[in-house]
Amino acid sequence: MAGLGADMMRIVRRNKLVGFWAAEKLALAGENAKTYSDDLAMAALDVERSNILAIIRRDFDAAGVTQSDEDILAVMTVCWLEAGKPTKGSDCSDSALLHIARNLMKGS
């Protein structure tokens, strides 16, 4: 079961990293970029919102951002690899995500 929790945290972290990339493409900065990234990270924990490719595609299309699905998937792959690396440190939002994910995993 520990592997499942580690995989879930990696997905959450990947979504957070992809969220920052997407936020930059959407011209979001500061707190708005962080909020967007956090929302995608939390989507990993919600079955109805877990398809972040579809979320990003919808947001890019609405904002007129030109990126192919292949480009988005390539960024998701790079972020997946990055998310598997040990972290040097974390901010409080990472800690909050970890706490929420652990609580959800206990309920599974």
Buried (B, 14 or more C-beta within 10 A) or exposed (E): EEEEBEEBBBBBBBBBBBBBBBBEBBEBEEEEBBBBBBBBBBBBBEEEBBEBEEBBBEBBEEEEBEBEEEEBEEBBEBBBEBBEEEEEEEEEBBEBBBEBBEEBBEEE
